[in-house]
């Protein structure tokens, strides 16, 4: 298994970040690499929710396996090349000063195992783009007057 992580601090609260992540099927609204996304389950959010995302020519299914409001979102990705046995992405939100540290971790298992490194690097680059897109898309709450 190969684990790849990246993180960034954004000047928003965990709740503000979560509001974007919790719109699980709406990832195509903020992720530039996702051309289309839709919910495949009656429950569009929460544990067990499944979305379909179109990334280039690849249609992926992502099933939620961890849902801790304002703290953590984890999902299993299906539809990657057959050498990928399992891929799990976890978004973790932690207060950091006046903002939130967003950490995205990918755990990838491949067959043969030596492919985990190059597959992990590719997934890591895609994750860094997703993280940057998320940070740019979180709306600021209007201050009370």
Secondary structure, DSSP 4 states (H G I P E B T S, - for coil): -EEEEEEEEESS-HHHHHHHHTSGGGGGGT-TT-SEEEE-SSS-SSTT-EEEEEETTEEEEEEEEEEETTTEEEEEEESS-TTEEEEEEEEEEEEETTEEEEEEEEEEEESSTTHHHHHHHHHHHHHHHHHHHHHHH-PPPPPP-
